[in-house]
Amino acid sequence: MIGVVRAPHGVRGTLRVSAPGSGRHLREGVRPLVDGERRRIVRVRKTPKGFLVDLEGVESRDAAAALRGAELALERTELDELGPEEFYFDELIGLRAVEEGGAPLGEVVGVLENPAHETLVIRDGGREVLVPFVSEQVLKVDLEKGVVIVRLLPSR
């Protein structure tokens, strides 16, 4: 998933879209699957609250409103090649989470998207820990070893 339609914007079919991470896949010419149909991105503008996206064939506010909640998706093979220290958040699901001293925390079972940053959901039995995905708390992701090393901040 490269984005989610949140709402129509204006009267000409522009969509307000939120995107995970940087939104780098939301760019002109890309043809994501939207509500079961491939649609070319005609225009993209970044805003403080996300992106304004014009899709081929969506030319009215009503057409844009009908797509509210729809995901914009690409196949994994259509995504950009990643650098050596990069990964997609869905690759974190199933990794073992350990504290920086080596104490096991559990398994990464989800990644929540928040306005400020993503948050890892780590579960061990009935206990769930939420860890903001920021450099101060997620110290290392090692996909080859299947582990993410985190620093838990003391609770107040």
C-alpha positions as CSV (number, residue, x, y, z in Angstrom):
1,M,0.0,0.0,0.0
2,I,1.4,3.4,-1.0
3,G,-1.5,5.5,0.3
4,V,-5.1,5.7,1.5
5,V,-7.7,8.1,0.2
6,R,-8.9,10.2,3.1
7,A,-11.3,12.6,1.5
8,P,-12.1,14.6,-1.7
9,H,-10.4,18.0,-2.0
10,G,-12.1,20.7,-4.1
11,V,-14.6,20.0,-6.8
12,R,-12.5,18.6,-9.7
13,G,-11.8,15.1,-8.3
14,T,-8.6,15.7,-6.4
15,L,-8.0,13.3,-3.5
16,R,-6.5,13.9,-0.1
17,V,-4.2,10.9,0.4
18,S,-2.2,9.9,3.4
19,A,0.9,7.8,2.8
20,P,3.1,5.6,5.0
21,G,6.7,6.8,5.3
22,S,7.9,9.5,2.9
23,G,5.2,8.8,0.2
24,R,7.9,8.5,-2.4
25,H,5.8,6.1,-4.5
26,L,3.1,8.7,-4.9
27,R,4.4,10.3,-8.1
28,E,3.2,11.2,-11.5
29,G,3.0,8.4,-14.0
30,V,2.7,5.6,-11.4
31,R,-0.4,3.3,-11.9
32,P,-1.5,2.0,-8.5
33,L,-4.5,-0.3,-8.1
34,V,-7.3,1.8,-6.6
35,D,-10.7,0.3,-5.7
36,G,-10.0,-2.7,-8.1
37,E,-8.8,-0.6,-11.1
38,R,-5.4,0.6,-12.2
39,R,-5.4,4.4,-12.4
40,R,-2.5,6.6,-13.5
41,I,-1.4,9.4,-11.1
42,V,-1.7,12.6,-13.1
43,R,-0.5,15.1,-10.5
44,V,0.8,15.0,-6.9
45,R,1.3,17.9,-4.4
46,K,2.7,17.4,-0.9
47,T,0.9,19.3,1.9
48,P,1.5,19.5,5.6
49,K,-1.4,17.0,6.1
50,G,-0.4,14.5,3.4
51,F,-0.8,14.6,-0.4
52,L,-3.2,15.9,-2.9
53,V,-3.5,13.4,-5.8
54,D,-5.2,13.6,-9.1
55,L,-6.0,10.2,-10.7
56,E,-6.9,9.5,-14.3
57,G,-10.6,9.1,-14.6
58,V,-11.5,10.8,-11.3
59,E,-12.9,14.2,-12.4
60,S,-15.6,15.2,-9.9
61,R,-16.0,15.6,-6.2
62,D,-18.6,12.8,-6.2
63,A,-16.2,10.4,-7.9
64,A,-13.4,11.4,-5.4
65,A,-15.8,11.0,-2.4
66,A,-16.7,7.5,-3.7
67,L,-13.1,6.5,-3.2
68,R,-12.9,7.6,0.4
69,G,-11.0,4.8,2.4
70,A,-9.7,3.1,-0.8
71,E,-6.0,2.0,-0.8
72,L,-3.6,2.9,-3.5
73,A,-1.5,-0.2,-3.9
74,L,1.4,-1.5,-6.0
75,E,2.8,-5.0,-6.3
76,R,6.1,-5.5,-4.4
77,T,7.9,-5.8,-7.8
78,E,6.7,-2.3,-8.8
79,L,8.2,-0.6,-5.7
80,D,11.5,1.2,-5.9
81,E,14.7,-0.8,-5.2
82,L,15.8,-0.3,-1.6
83,G,19.2,0.7,-0.3
84,P,21.2,-1.6,2.0
85,E,19.8,-0.1,5.3
86,E,16.3,0.3,4.0
87,F,13.2,-1.9,4.4
88,Y,9.4,-1.8,4.1
89,F,7.5,-1.8,7.3
90,D,5.6,-5.0,6.5
91,E,9.0,-6.8,6.6
92,L,9.1,-6.1,10.3
93,I,6.1,-8.3,11.1
94,G,7.2,-11.5,12.7
95,L,10.6,-10.2,13.8
96,R,11.8,-11.0,17.3
97,A,12.0,-7.8,19.4
98,V,14.7,-7.6,22.1
99,E,15.9,-4.9,24.4
100,E,19.3,-3.4,23.8
101,G,20.7,-5.5,26.7
102,G,19.4,-8.7,25.0
103,A,16.2,-9.3,27.1
104,P,13.4,-10.7,24.8
105,L,10.3,-8.5,24.4
106,G,8.2,-10.6,22.1
107,E,7.3,-10.5,18.4
108,V,6.5,-7.6,16.2
109,V,2.9,-8.1,15.3
110,G,2.0,-4.8,13.6
111,V,3.1,-1.3,12.7
112,L,0.7,1.6,13.5
113,E,0.8,4.7,11.4
114,N,0.6,7.9,13.4
115,P,0.9,11.5,12.3
116,A,4.4,11.9,13.9
117,H,5.9,8.4,13.2
118,E,5.1,4.8,12.9
119,T,4.8,2.7,16.1
120,L,5.9,-1.0,16.5
121,V,3.3,-3.3,18.1
122,I,5.2,-5.9,20.0
123,R,3.4,-8.8,21.7
124,D,4.5,-11.5,24.1
125,G,1.7,-13.7,25.2
126,G,-1.0,-11.3,26.6
127,R,1.4,-8.4,27.1
128,E,1.6,-5.7,24.4
129,V,4.3,-3.0,24.1
130,L,4.1,0.0,21.8
131,V,7.5,1.4,20.6
132,P,7.7,4.6,18.6
133,F,9.7,4.0,15.5
134,V,12.3,6.7,16.2
135,S,16.0,6.4,16.2
136,E,16.2,6.9,20.0
137,Q,14.1,3.8,20.6
138,V,14.5,1.5,17.5
139,L,18.3,1.0,17.6
140,K,18.7,-1.7,14.9
141,V,16.7,-3.7,12.4
142,D,18.4,-6.9,11.2
143,L,16.2,-8.6,8.7
144,E,18.8,-11.4,8.1
145,K,18.8,-12.3,11.8
146,G,15.1,-11.7,12.1
147,V,15.5,-9.3,15.0
148,V,14.8,-5.7,15.9
149,I,16.7,-4.1,18.9
150,V,14.8,-1.5,20.9
151,R,15.4,0.8,23.8
152,L,12.4,1.1,26.1
153,L,12.1,4.5,27.8
154,P,11.3,4.5,31.5
155,S,7.6,5.0,32.2
156,R,6.6,8.1,34.2
